[in-house]
Structures are given as structure tokens and as C-alpha cells.
């Protein structure tokens, strides 16, 4: 199946929400978990071993930015990835790959500095 190229706007938004702000790693984990199987906030909290209020905060951020869509009401409200997020999931993986490589480089430099001291 051929996927359309990610929109520049979506790519920028994902970079900002994942790599450019505090909590990006948590938001990425939530997106990945919802992609596996739609979940409510409590299920996400348990699956990711994160505080419920923290999960709710990140879900609100993701919803406000059009990346997740809630279905249902109240406690049973279940979150799904939006069509925009589904279409740009490869961009998320690309961002996570770049963050991972950057963190490895920083760790190598820090380890080298520790050994030199």
C-alpha cells in the first residue's frame, strides 16, 4: 500500500510535540500504545506504568493537536489515532530514530568525558 508523503505541517507538529517539548517521550509511548490497540486513559496508565493524571494530560495535548480521537464518554472514553496521525506514523518513527541516535552520541561523549577525568 502506497502512503502519501507526510505533510510538512504534520511533520513540524510531530517534531515539536515529540522532540521539542517536555513529555515528548511519554507522548510517543502513548501514540505507539494506542496504535497497537485503542485504549482508555486507565488502560494506558496501566500498560505504560505512568501516572493516570499524566496520561490524561498527554492525551489532552494529543487530542488538542489532532493526533488522537476520543470515542465514547466519561471513564470508558477510548482513544484512537486520528487519520492524520495514522498517515504520518512513519514520521514519528523517523523522529524517534533521530532522537535515539542523538542520545547515543551524547552518552558516548559523556562516557568518554567520565573516563578522561
C-alpha positions, 0 to 999 in steps of 0.5 A: 500500500502506497502512503502519501508523503507526510505533510510538512505541517504534520511533520513540524507538529510531530517534531515539536510535540515529540522532540521539542517539548517536555513529555515528548517521550511519554507522548510517543509511548502513548501514540505507539500504545494506542496504535497497537490497540485503542485504549482508555486513559486507565488502560494506558496508565496501566500498560505504560506504568505512568501516572493516570493524571499524566496520561490524561494530560498527554492525551489532552495535548494529543487530542488538542493537536489532532493526533488522537480521537476520543470515542465514547464518554466519561471513564470508558472514553477510548482513544484512537489515532486520528487519520492524520496521525495514522498517515504520518506514523512513519514520521514519528518513527523517523523522529524517534530514530533521530532522537535515539541516535542523538542520545547515543552520541551524547552518552558516548561523549559523556562516557568518554568525558567520565573516563578522561577525568 
